[in-house]
Amino acid sequence: MYGHNALLRKRWTKRMLSREADALALLGVQTYRNVIMSSSFLATAVLGISSFFLSTVFSSDETEMITKISLNDPLTSVDPETGLPYISVTVKLMILFIICFVAFFFMTQSIRLHMHLGFAMKANTGDEITDVIRERTMSSAVLGQSYFAFGLRVFYLLFPSVLWLLGTMWLVIGSVFTTVGLFVFDTNHDNWGKRFSVSSHDGGLDHVLNEP
């Protein structure tokens, strides 16, 4: 999936940078603007969630309540001496905070790269370094897409991690649901829709990507 999307992103960026695509320059800028808006929304959301986790760490009443709930979980390992879980709620909340920080980092990097790509749409007007600009712009487009995709994957990791606060059993259940969901939505199946394909008489995907 990632390789396929990277090839299409390169082809699309190359088309946007061509001299014949003057009328499409606005489309390219608008597309990057949409990605920036999506990344900004997710970065803001994950920053708010991380602030909630961090504030909960310093609230003894809330951590005690979560600890009591997790003790009812049959899969949670309990220290026989203290009667508390081996992995405390504070440690779990800090792990959740780190996950949010990683997701925020990926989203901000996606915003940074796509901000620069907007200026590159019409930076190829008759310069001797046109090919260099085109190649670097295509590479930046793929890297920005990768940052956005990785940020989403880390964002999905929050679901089972939050359930982990309630106990190990809920972590397992959340992990199974997340894994199955990603498999269904990230894989092309005949049962879930038509498989994307490029017909052989059109020269295949390589022909589409290599055409001028």
N, C-alpha and C positions, 0 to 999 in steps of 0.2 A: 504493500500500500504506500509506504513512504517513498520508495523508489519511483513508483508510478506517478505519484503526485509531484515529485521533484522534476521528473521529465516534462510533465505538462506545464509546471510553473516556469521552467526554463524556456519552453516553446512560446508560452504566452508573453513572457517578458521580452523575448527576442522580437516578437511581432510588435509589441508596443514601442520598441526602440527603433523600428525601421522607419525610413524616410517616407515610405508609402502610407504610414499610419498616423499622419498628422491629425486626422479627424478623430483618431482613437486615443490621443494623448489624454484627453479629459476623462475617458473611461478608465485609463490606467490610474490616474490620480484619485478618482472616486473609489476605485477598488481598494487601493491602499488606505484611503481614508476609512473605509468600512472596517478593514482589519485593525486599524489603529483604535477605532471606537470600541470594537469588540475586546481588544486587549486591555484598553483602559478600563472598561467596565469590569472585567474579570479581575484585574489588578486591584481595583478599588474594593471589590467584594471580598477578595481574599485578605486584603489588609484589614478590613473590618472584622472578619472572622478571627484573624490572628490576635487582634486586640482583645477580643472576647476571651480567647483562650488564656492570654497572658494575665488578664484581670482575674480570671477564675483561679489561677495558681496562687494568688495572694488572698483568696477568700477561704478561710478555714471551714466555714459552715458548708459551703458548696462542695469542697473536696471531701469532707466527711460524709456528706450525703451520697456522693458518687461512690465512695469506698464501700458504704453499706450496701448499695445496689450491686456492686461487682462481687461482693462476698456471697451473694445468692446464686452466682453463676457456677454450675458444676465443673466447668473446665478451668476455672481460675485457681492457680496454685497459691496456697496460703502458707505463710511462715508459721510453723507450729509454736514458736516461742512468742511471737508478737500477736499472732492471730490476724495479721494483715497480709494483703497480697504481696508477693515478692516484688512485683513492679508497681510502685505506688502511682496514685493518680497524678501527683505532681510531675513525675517522669513522663507519663503518657501525655499530659498537657504540653510539656516542653517539646516532645516529639511532634505533636500536632503543630506547635508554633513553628518549628523548623520546616515542616512540610509546607506550611503557608508561605514562609519566607522564600523557599525554593520556587514555588509557583509564582510568587510575585516577581522574583528575579527573571524567570523566563519570559513573563509577560512584558516586563519593562524592556528587556532586550528586543523583543519583537516590535515594540513601539519604536525603539531607537532606530532599528534597521529600516522599517517601513517609512519613517519620517525622511530618511535620506533617499529612499527609492523614489519618493515623489518628486524630488528635484532632478533625478536622473532621467526622467521621461523624455526631455528634449535637450539633453546635454550632448547629443551626438551630431551636431550640425556642422559637417564638413571638417572636423578636426582630424589630424593625422593619428590621433590615439582613439579613434572611434571603436576599433575592435577591442582595445583594452577596456574602455568604458563599458562596452556591451558585455564582455565576459565577467567583469567584476560586478556589474549590476545583476546579471543572471545568478551569479553565485550568492550575492546578498539576498536576492529574492528567495532562493531555496533555504538559506540559513534562517531568514526571518520566519519562513513557514515552519521550519523545524523547531524554532524556539516556541512558536505558538502551539504547535502540536505537543511538545514536551510539557509545556505549561498546563495544557488541558489534562494530560495524563496524570500529572502530579495533583491537579485539582480533583480528578476522579479518585485519587488515593485517599482523599479526605473522608469519603463516605465510610469505608470499613474502619478507618482509623478512629473516627468519632464513635462508632459502635464499640470499639475496643474499650472505651471508658466503662461500658456496662458489663464487660466480661469477655473472656477469650472466646466463648461460644458465639457471641455476637460478632466478633472479629472474623471468625471462620465463615459465618453466614454472609456477612457483608462482602468478604473477599470472593466467595463463590458467585454471588449475584453480580458483582462488578466484573469479574472475569468472563462470565457468560455473556453479560451485556456487551462488553467490548468485542468479544468474539463474533457476536451476531451482527453488530453494527459496523465493524471494521473489516469484515470478510464478505466477499461477493459470493452469494449462494443462489442457485437457480430457484430455490424455494422462497427466497426473500426478495426477489426482483430479477430483472434481466441483468446478466453479466455484461460488464463493459467490455467491448471488444472493437478492434479495428479490422475491417474485412481485408482479406488477402489481396483482393483486386485493387485496393487502394494503396498497396505497398506496405501495409502494416504500420505499426507505431513508429518504427525508425524512420519511415518515409515521411510521416507527418512531422516528426521533430526536426528533420534535416532539411525540409523544404525551405526556400528563401522567405 
